[in-house]
Structure formats: C-alpha cells, structure tokens
Amino acid sequence: MTDEGRFSSDLLNVQLGGIEHGNIQEVFGFESSEYEAYLARDGSGSAHFLVPVLDDVMYFDDDKSEGVRLGSGNWDIGSEQKFCLDCYSMENSIENETSFCALVDRVLGQIRDGRHPSEALQVSLDAMRDTFKLRPKERLGRTDLIGLMGELIWLERLAEVNVDTALQVWKGDIGGSKDFETGSSAIEVKSSTDRGSLSVKISSLSQLSKAPGQRLYLSAVRLMESSDEKARSVPQLLDDLVQLGVGEKDLIDRLSESSTYRYLEIDRKHYEGKAFSLFDENLFEVRGAFPAITREDLSETVLKSIEDLQYTVNLEGLEMYKVPDENFPEILSDLTKVEDSA
C-alpha cells in the first residue's frame, strides 16, 4: 500500500481515546467520494470502526480472532439509522486498542486505494491476524533488520522477473541454509552497514556448500542509514513488493511466522523511522578455490567433535570470483525456475 493511502494510527488512537461511551464520531481526515467512516464506543466502552454500506447485500461475520471481530448491523448515526460493516475490539486494554487502530489505519488506506470496505476489512484482518493473538517479545534488532533489508532487496529483484515464484524460492526467513534456492541456483545474502571492510560472517558449514550441479552465489550488500529520497524502510519495501503483485497476506504471514525475522504489522510505525539506502553490492560465485569451509572439507572424525562452526571471509582481493553486472539477468532468471527446485 502506498504511503499516501495510509493514515496515522497514532491520530486514530488519540481520537478514539476522546470518544465517550455510547458516542460516534466521523473519522478525522478521511475523505472518500463513496464511503463514510466512523469510530464509536458502545455502552460498555468497546471500540468500533463503522462503514455504512447498502443494506440489501449480505455481509460477513468473522469471529476467528481473540482481540477483534468483524460483523454488520444497524447503527443510529446522526438522525439516520445506517447499515454498517462493524469492526470491533474485544478488549478495552491500551495494547489491544493500539492494535485495533493500526488495523483501522490499514483498512482506511485500502478503501481510499479503491477496495470495497468488506474486502478491505477482511484482507487487512487476515494480514494482521496474529497481531491480536500473539505479541512479539521484542522487535527486530538492528542486525536482524539490516539482514531482512538485504533479503527483501533480492526478493524484489526476483519479483520483478517472476512475481509468481519469488516467495517460493525465498528460504532465508524460514531458516534455510541459503537465502534463495532452487535446484540449479542459490544465493546467500550478507548485509551490513560496515563501509570500511568487505568481510562477511558465515554462520554454518552448510551456508556455502552446494548441491551437485548447483551454482552458488554470495551477495555482500552494504547499506547506509539515510533520510534521502532513495532510502527505504522495511515497511516501504514490503509495500513495494505488494505493488509488484506479491500477495500481501502471504508476505505478512511469512514474516509474522518467521523463525529468523519475526516482523509484525503492528510495529510498522517503529520500523518506518529506520530507512536505508544501498551503498554498494558485490556478488561472488562460490566455486573452485573460493575461501569456504564445508562438511566436505572436514573428516568424519573432525565432524563428530564439531557442534558448530562460524567464520569470517574477507572478500577483498577475490575479484576473480566477482560476477559481472551483465550476468545478473541470467542469475535472476535461473532463480525463478522453481521447476528445478530440489
């Protein structure tokens, strides 16, 4: 979703906090030629988000989430009774109402982007489903955030070539030994903000190993925190991927369930303030005498005694393994051929 289509969940929270029990207010700042939008509190103080629609259409009920529900019914608004789609909070806690306002924020943007309110509500709730059940113990740290940025940059490149297969070959978010992999090609992405050294940390014996007949590449992505117009945050990259045609629900679900990068949309505002631009990138092919340690390099006796192995590779002076820019399209094409996946 575009930034222009997104409202401020903080302002929604402020408006909701000022509404007394049994009162309804039109959402401040929302403009649409087709729909009205309201925030309300019922007699018990529960928060509601209401969108009046034609009452001759059968609308949905959704009670799958613990913290929020979707329904429909008649509401007295001003001097009229209007049939409304109703998204309502099941808890009056500050934490749940903050999540509720983040959901409303997303729905309003979807409606202004042209989606019917019923679809906007369902899609938005599906994308944030876990937010109302599971709360993250902590947000992504700087190192993980930079790692996710590098992988999303590559995911975007693959989506530009074949949007239907990009998510299928992405393995880094689910703990795969390579970040992107098919049967014929694989890429390991290493991201950092260290502009003084071209060194990367390898976290396991399998990270630079490859299957027979497979070509393996190592991408060293160097980012810099920036506020210029080319800088993007993780939420902006996710929005750009959705604009390319990557399924929003699939993408958000992948990240909310990720064992590597657990990103939740409720934390969007936090991550929006952390934007990075690409400083430089070097792509190497892991072949021949490239400095890598794999299981094949060690004897069975040694392997029996090694439980874990991490090491750092200095990529300076390895120009003979660098991949020319003109080879990128071929590599991206190979990585989207999921019929070759192992």
For each residue, the residues with C-beta under 8 A, 3 or more apart:
1: 5 6 106 109 110 113 239 242 248
2: 5 6 109 113 239 243
3: 6 236 239
4:
5: 1 2 109 110 112 113
6: 1 2 3 105 106 108 109
7: 11 12 29 30 104 105 108 109
8: 11 12 105
9: 12 13 98 101 102 104 105 269
10: 13 14 101 269
11: 7 8 14 15 28 29
12: 7 8 9 15 16 27 39 101 104 105
13: 9 10 16 17 97 98 101
14: 10 11 17 18
15: 11 12 18 19 25 27 28 39
16: 12 13 19 39 41 47 97 100 101
17: 13 14
18: 14 15
19: 15 16 23 24 25 39 40 41
20: 23 41
21: 41 42 43 44 45
22: 41 42 43
23: 19 20 40 41
24: 19 38 39 40 50 75 77
25: 15 19 28 38 39 40
26: 30 36 37 38
27: 12 15 30 37 38 39 104 108
28: 11 15 25
29: 7 11
30: 7 26 27 37 108 112
31: 112
32: 35 36 37 111 112
33:
34:
35: 32 51 52 53 111 117
36: 26 32 51 52
37: 26 27 30 32 49 50 51 108 111
38: 24 25 26 27 48 49 50 51 52 75 77 84
39: 12 15 16 19 24 25 27 47 48 49 50 104
40: 19 23 24 25 47 48 49 50 75
41: 16 19 20 21 22 23 45 46 47 48
42: 21 22 45 46 48 88
43: 21 22
44: 21
45: 21 41 42 92
46: 41 42 88 89 90 92
47: 16 39 40 41 88 89 92 97 100
48: 38 39 40 41 42 86 87 88 89
49: 37 38 39 40 86 87 88 100 103 104 107
50: 24 37 38 39 40 75 77 84 85 86
51: 35 36 37 38 84 85 111 117 121
52: 35 36 38 75 77 82 83 84
53: 35 57 59 83 84 85 117 118
54: 57 83
55: 74 83
56:
57: 53 54
58:
59: 53 72 85 118
60: 70 72 118 122
61: 69 70 71 72
62: 65 69 70 71 122 125
63: 69 70
64: 129
65: 62 68 69 90 125 129 132 133
66: 90 132 133
67: 89 90 91 96 99 100 131 132 133
68: 65 87 88 89 90 96 99 100 103 125 132
69: 61 62 63 65 87 88 90
70: 60 61 62 63 85 86 87 121 122 125
71: 61 62 85 86 88
72: 59 60 61 83 84 85 86
73: 83 84 86
74: 55 81 82 83 84
75: 24 38 40 50 52 81 82 84 86
76: 80 81
77: 24 38 50 52 80 81 82 84
78:
79:
80: 76 77
81: 74 75 76 77
82: 52 74 75 77
83: 52 53 54 55 72 73 74
84: 38 50 51 52 53 72 73 74 75 77
85: 50 51 53 59 70 71 72 117 118 121
86: 48 49 50 70 71 72 73 75
87: 48 49 68 69 70 100 103 104 107 121 125
88: 42 46 47 48 49 68 69 71
89: 46 47 48 67 68 92 96 97 100
90: 46 65 66 67 68 69 96
91: 67 96 97
92: 45 46 47 89 96 97
93: 96 97
94: 97 98
95: 98 99 135
96: 67 68 89 90 91 92 93 99 100 132
97: 13 16 47 89 91 92 93 94 100 101
98: 9 13 94 95 101 102 266
99: 67 68 95 96 102 103 128 131 132 266
100: 16 47 49 67 68 87 89 96 97 103 104
101: 9 10 12 13 16 97 98 104 105
102: 9 98 99 105 106 128 131 265 266 268 269
103: 49 68 87 99 100 106 107 124 125 128 131
104: 7 9 12 27 39 49 87 100 101 107 108
105: 6 7 8 9 12 101 102 108 109
106: 1 6 102 103 109 110 124 127 128 265
107: 49 87 103 104 110 111 117 120 121 124
108: 6 7 27 30 37 104 105 111 112
109: 1 2 5 6 7 105 106 112 113
110: 1 5 106 107 113 115 119 120 123 124
111: 32 35 37 51 107 108 114 115 116 117 120
112: 5 30 31 32 108 109
113: 1 2 5 109 110
114: 111
115: 110 111 119 120 123
116: 111 119 120
117: 35 51 53 85 107 111 120 121
118: 53 59 60 85 121 122
119: 110 115 116 122 123
120: 107 110 111 115 116 117 123 124
121: 51 70 85 87 107 117 118 124 125
122: 60 62 70 118 119 125 126
123: 110 115 119 120 126 127 248 249
124: 103 106 107 110 120 121 127 128
125: 62 65 68 70 87 103 121 122 128 129
126: 122 123 129 249
127: 106 123 124 248 249 252 253 265
128: 99 102 103 106 124 125 131 132 252 264 265 266
129: 64 65 125 126 132 133 253
130: 133 134 253 256 257 264
131: 67 99 102 103 128 134 135 256 264 265 266
132: 65 66 67 68 96 99 128 129
133: 65 66 67 129 130
134: 130 131 256
135: 95 131
136: 139 262 264 267
137:
138: 141
139: 136 267 270 271
140: 144 145 148 261 262 263 271
141: 138 144 145
142: 145 146
143: 146 147
144: 140 141 147 148 260 261
145: 140 141 142 148 149 234 271 274
146: 142 143 149 150 191 192 193 223 276
147: 143 144 150 151 172 189 191 260 261
148: 140 144 145 151 152 173 234 261 263
149: 145 146 152 153 191 221 223 234 237 276
150: 146 147 153 154 189 190 191 219 221 223
151: 147 148 154 155 170 172 173 179 180 189 191 261
152: 148 149 155 156 234 237 238 241
153: 149 150 156 157 221 237 278
154: 150 151 157 158 179 180 187 189 219
155: 151 152 158 159 166 167 170 180 241 246
156: 152 153 159 160 237 240 241 244
157: 153 154 160 161 332
158: 154 155 161 162 165 166 169 170 180 332 335 336
159: 155 156 162 163 166 241 244 245 246
160: 156 157 163 244
161: 157 158 166 329 332 333 336
162: 158 159 165 166 336
163: 159 160 166 244 245 246
164:
165: 158 162 168 169 336 337 338
166: 155 158 159 161 162 163 169 170 246 336
167: 155 170 246 247 250 251 254
168: 165 338 341
169: 158 165 166 180 181 182 335 336 338 341
170: 151 155 158 166 167 173 179 180 254
171: 174 175 176 177 178 179 180 181
172: 147 151 176 178 179 180 189 260 261
173: 148 151 170 254 255 258 259 260 261
174: 171 254 258 259 260
175: 171 259 260
176: 171 172 179 181
177: 171 181 204 206 207 209
178: 171 172 181 186 187 188 207 216
179: 151 154 170 171 172 176 187 188 189
180: 151 154 155 158 169 170 171 172 186 187 189 335
181: 169 171 176 177 178 185 186 187 341 342
182: 169 185 186 334 335 336 337 338 340 341 342
183: 211 213 214 340 341 342
184: 213 214 215 334 337 340
185: 181 182 214 215 216 217 331 334 335
186: 178 180 181 182 210 214 215 216 217
187: 154 178 179 180 181 216 217 218 219 331 335
188: 178 179 207 208 216 217 218 219
189: 147 150 151 154 172 179 180 219 221
190: 150 200 201 218 219 220 221
191: 146 147 149 150 151 221 222 223
192: 146 200 220 221 222 223
193: 146 222 223 224 225 276 279
194: 197 199 222
195: 222 224 279
196:
197: 194 314
198: 220 222 282 314 315 316
199: 194 312 313 314 315 316
200: 190 192 218 220 312 313 315
201: 190 310 311 312
202: 207 208 292 293 310 311 312 313
203: 207 310
204: 177 207 308 309 310
205: 209 293 294 295 298 306 309
206: 177 209 294 295
207: 177 178 188 202 203 204
208: 188 202 216 218 286 290 292 293 294
209: 177 205 206 216 292 294 295 296
210: 186 214 215 216 286
211: 183 214 342
212:
213: 183 184
214: 183 184 185 186 210 211
215: 184 185 186 210 285 287 334
216: 178 185 186 187 188 208 209 210 285 286 287
217: 185 186 187 188 283 284 285 286 323 331
218: 187 188 190 200 208 283 284 285 286 315
219: 150 154 187 188 189 190 281 282 283 284
220: 190 192 198 200 281 282 283 284 315
221: 149 150 153 189 190 191 192 278 281
222: 191 192 193 194 195 198 278 279 280 281
223: 146 149 150 191 192 193 276 277 278 279
224: 193 195 276 277 279
225: 193 231 274 275 276
226: 230 231 275 276 277
227: 231 275
228: 231 277
229:
230: 226 277 278
231: 225 226 227 228 275 276 277
232: 236 237 240 275 276 277
233: 236 237 271 272 273 274 275 276
234: 145 148 149 152 237 238 263 271 274
235: 238 239 268 271 272
236: 3 232 233 239 240 272 275
237: 149 152 153 156 232 233 234 240 241
238: 152 234 235 241 242 251 252 255
239: 1 2 3 235 236 242 243
240: 156 232 236 237 243 244
241: 152 155 156 159 237 238 244 246 251
242: 1 238 239 245 246 247 248 251
243: 2 239 240
244: 156 159 160 163 240 241
245: 159 163 242
246: 155 159 163 166 167 241 242 250 251
247: 167 242 250 251
248: 1 123 127 242 251 252
249: 123 126 127 252 253
250: 167 246 247 253 254
251: 167 238 241 242 246 247 248 254 255
252: 127 128 238 248 249 255 256 265
253: 127 129 130 249 250 256 257
254: 167 170 173 174 250 251 257 258
255: 173 238 251 252 258 261 262 263 264
256: 130 131 134 252 253 262 263 264 265
257: 130 253 254 262
258: 173 174 254 255 261 262 263
259: 173 174 175 262
260: 144 147 172 173 174 175
261: 140 144 147 148 151 172 173 255 258
262: 136 140 255 256 257 258 259
263: 140 148 234 255 256 258 267 271
264: 128 130 131 136 255 256 267
265: 102 106 127 128 131 252 256 268
266: 98 99 102 128 131
267: 136 139 263 264 270 271
268: 102 235 265 271 272
269: 9 10 102 272 273
270: 139 267 273 274
271: 139 140 145 233 234 235 263 267 268 274
272: 233 235 236 268 269 275
273: 233 269 270
274: 145 225 233 234 270 271
275: 225 226 227 231 232 233 236 272
276: 146 149 193 223 224 225 226 231 232 233
277: 223 224 226 228 230 231 232
278: 153 221 222 223 230 281
279: 193 195 222 223 224
280: 222
281: 219 220 221 222 278
282: 198 219 220 315 322
283: 217 218 219 220 322 323 328 331
284: 217 218 219 220 290 315 318 321 322 323
285: 215 216 217 218 290 321 323
286: 208 210 216 217 218 290 292 321
287: 215 216 290 321
288: 321
289:
290: 208 284 285 286 287 318 321
291: 313 318
292: 202 208 209 286 297 313
293: 202 205 208 297 298 309 311
294: 205 206 208 209 297 298
295: 205 206 209 298 303
296: 209
297: 292 293 294
298: 205 293 294 295 302 303 306
299: 302 303
300: 303 304
301: 304 305
302: 298 299 305 306
303: 295 298 299 300 306
304: 300 301
305: 301 302
306: 205 298 302 303 309
307:
308: 204
309: 204 205 293 306
310: 201 202 203 204
311: 201 202 293
312: 199 200 201 202
313: 199 200 202 291 292
314: 197 198 199 317
315: 198 199 200 218 220 282 284 318
316: 198 199
317: 314
318: 284 290 291 315 321 322
319: 322
320:
321: 284 285 286 287 288 290 318
322: 282 283 284 318 319
323: 217 283 284 285 327 328 331
324: 327
325: 328
326: 329
327: 323 324 330 331
328: 283 323 325 331 332
329: 161 326 332 333
330: 327 333 334
331: 185 187 217 283 323 327 328 334 335
332: 157 158 161 328 329 335 336
333: 161 329 330 336 337
334: 182 184 185 215 330 331 337 340
335: 158 169 180 182 185 187 331 332
336: 158 161 162 165 166 169 182 332 333
337: 165 182 184 333 334 340
338: 165 168 169 182 341
339:
340: 182 183 184 334 337
341: 168 169 181 182 183 338
342: 181 182 183 211
